[in-house]
């Protein structure tokens, strides 16, 4: 029925719009239209009251008050005839909702708003007892609070102020989140805007100080890193470069066979020690050329750098079949050139290698083992570019140079200033030191002549140093006979002994010393003892 009424009303309005120039309606038609309009307003009034009651039950007092106001407008539109019940419901609901809003405003100390709600109730229902009583209470409170309540103009600014505070708090919250995310520039912009809009916002200034502290810590860390990097650069500049990074850790007790070479050989030595062959193939009399091919393939396959090692055969390097060199080998015993027969070694490529299957060997150990088990003497050498297999010829015996460091003065003092003192016998025995043979003479110490002279070895002599110079003739003859007899002299003034024949005591102390004479005497003393043979330029153990 409601839809029919609405449709009829819409049709009437459309008809009035389409035919504006028609003749004025008759009283019967006007009454009919008014009845339809009131019926439609009554229907809408009842629907509005139903929605207002539901909204009030939900606790939305503001929404319910608005709906009751709409219902009151419909009551006035209908005219109050036939809607007395709806009018009573509208006034009761409006009064109830407005009184509750007034009470809530009073609790908030918003007395003007409470008075506004009560005045609205009395305007609709001037005889409402509850509203009249509450109005008296509100008026008393307003009179008591006069001068302490903001004016309406100021109260109108309150919503805008609350909105600004909300927006300012939002800026601070955004700045805090951006600061926690590490976006310092964006956070600082938000917080500065919040501090500008509300200088009393302490949170904005607090987090601005935290941002500055964070920036300071970042710069401080960067400065520390820069300083440490500079220290590292200085230490690196003072640290000499290490040239053996590619080699494995060295044995601290291995002080022989150290490699001092170029970068190519260092790299090859490193690969020979690092490349590990888990299992080799069987070499049953395989030619050396096939072994070299296998080594080339294995080194390339197992090298971590995928570069491999070059293995080659040098047929003409150290070939024993080649003509002899211009410099002959010298026999260290006789000092004469060594003559030997040449041995036909054949072609190096035909050298055969026989090895069983081996496990877990480095490539360097395997190459050395191949050289040892080959049927011909071969060797390998590491060059800058490859590992070269060549003949291994017999190496000549090495000659060594030995240096004797002798202080001539000390030697002469100990040799010339010692004389024999016989216990229980006069010290003037014939011959003095080295009478018959002397040192290196005809029988050595204590021989036929001995230190005691011609008498032989029955007496006990004690050596002593004479610095007085009174036994010149005695000591001169003794030294001359002793040392000179060994070197080739035959008396106190013969041989090297002639140098000391006229001296007595200690050279350089009791009489003049000659450096050239001392050096010559040491040299010839070593020759007379058999330690040096200048004919062969070699050492040998001759008796003396």
Long-range contacts (C-beta under 8 A, 24 or more apart in sequence): 2-40, 2-43, 5-36, 5-39, 5-40, 5-43, 6-40, 8-36, 9-36, 9-37, 9-40, 12-36, 38-77, 38-78, 38-79, 38-81, 38-82, 41-74, 41-77, 41-78, 42-74, 42-78, 42-82, 42-83, 42-86, 44-74, 45-71, 45-74, 45-75, 45-78, 45-83, 45-86, 45-90, 46-86, 48-74, 49-86, 49-89, 49-90, 49-93, 52-93, 53-93, 56-93, 56-96, 56-97, 61-97, 61-100, 61-101, 61-104, 62-101, 64-93, 64-97, 65-94, 65-97, 65-98, 65-101, 68-93, 68-94, 68-97, 69-94, 72-124, 91-124, 91-125, 91-128, 94-120, 94-121, 94-124, 94-125, 95-121, 95-124, 95-125, 95-128, 95-130, 95-131, 98-131, 99-130, 99-131, 99-134, 102-134, 102-138, 106-138, 106-141, 111-138, 111-141, 111-142, 111-145, 111-149, 112-142, 112-149, 112-152, 112-155, 114-138, 115-139, 115-142, 164-197, 164-198, 165-198, 167-197, 168-194, 168-197, 168-198, 168-201, 171-197, 171-204, 172-201, 172-203, 172-204, 172-207, 175-204, 175-207, 176-203, 176-207, 179-207, 179-210, 179-211, 179-214, 184-211, 184-214, 184-215, 187-211, 246-270, 247-273, 248-273, 248-274, 261-382, 261-384, 262-384, 263-384, 264-383, 264-384, 264-385, 265-382, 265-383, 265-384, 268-309, 268-382, 268-386, 268-387, 269-364, 269-382, 271-299, 271-303, 271-305, 271-307, 271-309, 271-363, 272-309, 272-362, 272-363, 272-364, 272-367, 272-382, 272-387, 273-362, 273-364, 274-304, 274-362, 275-299, 275-302, 275-303, 275-309, 275-362, 275-363, 276-302, 276-360, 276-361, 276-362, 276-363, 277-302, 277-358, 277-360, 277-361, 277-362, 277-363, 277-366, 278-359, 278-360, 279-357, 279-358, 279-359, 280-355, 280-357, 280-358, 280-359, 280-361, 280-366, 281-357, 282-355, 282-356, 282-357, 283-353, 283-354, 283-355, 284-354, 285-352, 285-353, 285-354, 286-352, 286-353, 286-354, 287-349, 287-350, 287-351, 287-352, 287-353, 288-313, 288-348, 288-349, 288-350, 288-351, 288-352, 288-353, 288-374, 288-378, 288-389, 289-313, 289-349, 291-353, 291-370, 292-389, 295-363, 295-366, 295-367, 295-387, 298-363, 299-363, 302-363, 309-363, 309-386, 309-387, 310-385, 310-386, 310-387, 311-367, 311-386, 311-387, 311-389, 312-386, 312-387, 312-388, 312-389, 313-348, 313-349, 313-388, 313-389, 313-390, 314-348, 314-388, 314-389, 314-390, 315-347, 315-348, 315-349, 317-388, 317-390, 317-391, 318-379, 318-390, 318-391, 318-392, 318-393, 319-345, 319-391, 320-345, 320-391, 320-393, 321-345, 329-396, 330-399, 332-397, 332-399, 332-536, 332-538, 333-536, 333-538, 333-540, 334-536, 335-535, 335-536, 335-537, 335-538, 338-396, 345-376, 345-377, 345-391, 346-376, 348-376, 348-378, 348-389, 348-390, 348-391, 351-375, 351-376, 351-378, 399-538, 402-539, 404-526, 406-522, 408-515, 408-518, 408-519, 408-521, 408-522, 409-507, 409-508, 409-513, 409-518, 411-518, 411-521, 411-522, 411-525, 412-507, 412-508, 412-513, 412-518, 412-521, 413-506, 413-507, 413-508, 413-509, 415-483, 415-521, 415-525, 416-475, 416-479, 416-500, 416-503, 416-506, 416-507, 417-465, 417-466, 417-467, 417-505, 417-506, 417-507, 418-463, 418-464, 418-465, 419-463, 419-464, 419-465, 419-466, 419-471, 419-474, 419-475, 419-478, 420-451, 420-452, 420-461, 420-462, 420-463, 420-464, 421-461, 421-462, 421-463, 421-464, 422-452, 422-459, 422-460, 422-461, 422-462, 423-459, 423-460, 423-461, 423-462, 424-459, 424-460, 425-459, 428-474, 429-453, 429-455, 430-454, 430-455, 431-477, 431-478, 431-481, 432-474, 432-475, 432-477, 432-478, 432-479, 432-481, 433-475, 433-478, 433-479, 433-481, 433-482, 434-478, 434-479, 434-481, 434-482, 434-483, 434-485, 435-478, 435-481, 436-481, 437-482, 437-485, 438-478, 438-481, 438-482, 438-483, 438-484, 438-485, 438-486, 439-482, 439-483, 439-485, 439-486, 440-482, 440-483, 440-485, 440-486, 440-487, 440-528, 440-529, 440-544, 441-481, 441-482, 441-485, 441-486, 442-485, 451-482, 465-506, 466-504, 466-505, 467-505, 467-506, 467-509, 467-510, 468-505, 468-510, 469-504, 469-505, 469-510, 469-511, 470-504, 471-504, 472-502, 472-503, 472-504, 475-503, 475-504, 475-505, 476-500, 476-501, 476-502, 476-503, 476-504, 477-501, 479-503, 483-521, 483-525, 483-528, 486-528, 487-524, 487-525, 487-527, 487-528, 496-520, 496-521, 496-524
